[in-house]
């Protein structure tokens, strides 16, 4: 596994910094400022993921509607802040292809992060099989 990670890092560095790779793949070396923006975006994504996990842990212990609404509000706010930061890092009017890829990435990420709370919501509102059987029994 260490060899695979090392090979991946070496390949990424070659693609990013070797002039022949820059010409071949039309890339440019990443500056220190760009690395800082990348790290800020990574931290924002990790914060969003941590907030979603924390909200779902709270839902396991305590699940009245107002707590779920508050958790959804907090995670949506963090997601919105992350989306705004992405827009600030990648400003301007991107080409159609780049725009479509970026939207697919954002939609895919937000769908993936919101899925556990949506799945938990349907599981808590729908009766279990034993509850359904107990309620259908006479007397």
C-alpha positions as CSV (number, residue, x, y, z in Angstrom):
1,X,0.0,0.0,0.0
2,X,2.8,2.4,0.8
3,X,4.4,1.7,-2.6
4,X,1.1,2.5,-4.3
5,X,0.6,5.8,-2.4
6,X,4.2,6.7,-3.1
7,X,3.8,6.0,-6.8
8,X,0.6,8.0,-6.9
9,X,2.2,11.0,-5.2
10,X,5.2,10.8,-7.5
11,X,3.0,10.7,-10.6
12,X,0.9,13.6,-9.4
13,X,4.1,15.7,-8.7
14,X,5.5,14.8,-12.1
15,X,2.2,15.8,-13.8
16,X,2.1,19.1,-11.9
17,X,5.7,20.2,-12.0
18,X,7.6,18.6,-15.0
19,X,7.6,21.0,-18.0
20,X,7.2,18.1,-20.5
21,X,4.0,17.0,-18.6
22,X,2.8,20.6,-18.4
23,X,3.0,20.8,-22.2
24,X,1.5,17.4,-22.8
25,X,-1.4,17.8,-20.4
26,X,-1.8,21.6,-20.6
27,X,-1.2,21.9,-16.8
28,X,0.7,24.5,-14.8
29,X,2.7,24.2,-11.6
30,X,0.8,25.0,-8.4
31,X,2.1,28.0,-6.5
32,X,2.2,28.3,-2.7
33,X,-0.9,30.5,-2.7
34,X,-2.8,27.9,-4.7
35,X,-1.7,25.2,-2.3
36,X,-3.1,27.3,0.6
37,X,-6.4,27.7,-1.2
38,X,-6.5,23.9,-1.8
39,X,-5.8,23.2,1.9
40,X,-8.6,25.6,2.9
41,X,-11.0,23.8,0.6
42,X,-9.9,20.5,2.0
43,X,-10.5,21.8,5.5
44,X,-14.0,23.1,4.5
45,X,-14.9,19.7,3.1
46,X,-13.6,17.9,6.2
47,X,-15.6,20.3,8.4
48,X,-18.8,19.5,6.4
49,X,-18.2,15.8,6.7
50,X,-17.5,16.1,10.5
51,X,-20.7,18.2,11.0
52,X,-22.7,15.6,9.1
53,X,-21.3,12.7,11.2
54,X,-21.8,14.7,14.4
55,X,-25.4,15.5,13.5
56,X,-26.1,11.8,12.7
57,X,-24.6,10.7,16.0
58,X,-26.8,13.2,17.9
59,X,-29.8,11.8,15.9
60,X,-29.0,8.4,17.2
61,X,-29.2,9.6,20.8
62,X,-31.9,12.2,20.6
63,X,-34.3,12.6,17.6
64,X,-37.1,15.0,18.1
65,X,-38.1,17.0,15.0
66,X,-36.5,20.3,16.2
67,X,-33.1,18.6,16.8
68,X,-33.2,17.1,13.3
69,X,-34.2,20.5,11.8
70,X,-31.4,22.2,13.7
71,X,-28.9,19.6,12.5
72,X,-30.0,20.0,8.9
73,X,-29.8,23.8,9.2
74,X,-26.2,23.6,10.6
75,X,-25.0,21.1,8.0
76,X,-26.7,23.0,5.2
77,X,-25.1,26.3,6.4
78,X,-21.6,24.7,6.4
79,X,-22.2,23.2,3.0
80,X,-23.3,26.6,1.6
81,X,-20.2,28.2,3.1
82,X,-18.0,25.5,1.5
83,X,-19.8,26.0,-1.9
84,X,-19.2,29.8,-1.6
85,X,-15.5,29.2,-0.9
86,X,-15.2,26.9,-3.9
87,X,-16.7,29.6,-6.0
88,X,-14.2,32.1,-4.6
89,X,-11.3,29.8,-5.4
90,X,-12.5,29.1,-8.9
91,X,-14.0,32.4,-9.9
92,X,-15.1,33.5,-13.4
93,X,-17.2,31.9,-16.0
94,X,-15.8,28.5,-16.7
95,X,-16.3,26.7,-19.9
96,X,-19.3,24.4,-20.4
97,X,-17.3,21.2,-19.8
98,X,-15.5,22.5,-16.7
99,X,-18.8,24.0,-15.4
100,X,-20.6,20.7,-15.9
101,X,-17.8,18.7,-14.2
102,X,-17.8,21.2,-11.2
103,X,-21.5,21.0,-10.8
104,X,-21.4,17.2,-11.0
105,X,-18.7,17.2,-8.3
106,X,-20.7,19.6,-6.0
107,X,-24.0,17.7,-6.5
108,X,-22.3,14.3,-6.0
109,X,-20.6,15.5,-2.8
110,X,-23.7,17.1,-1.3
111,X,-25.8,14.0,-2.2
112,X,-23.2,11.7,-0.6
113,X,-23.0,13.8,2.5
114,X,-26.7,14.3,3.0
115,X,-27.6,10.6,2.3
116,X,-27.1,9.3,5.8
117,X,-29.5,11.8,7.3
118,X,-32.0,11.2,4.6
119,X,-31.7,7.4,5.2
120,X,-31.9,7.9,8.9
121,X,-35.0,10.0,8.5
122,X,-36.9,7.4,6.5
123,X,-35.9,4.7,9.0
124,X,-37.1,6.6,12.0
125,X,-40.5,7.6,10.4
126,X,-41.4,4.2,9.0
127,X,-42.6,1.6,11.4
128,X,-40.4,-1.5,11.7
129,X,-41.8,-4.9,10.8
130,X,-42.4,-5.9,14.4
131,X,-44.2,-2.6,15.1
132,X,-46.4,-3.1,12.0
133,X,-47.2,-6.6,13.1
134,X,-48.0,-5.5,16.6
135,X,-50.3,-2.7,15.5
136,X,-52.2,-5.1,13.1
137,X,-53.0,-7.7,15.8
138,X,-56.4,-7.5,17.3
139,X,-56.9,-6.7,21.0
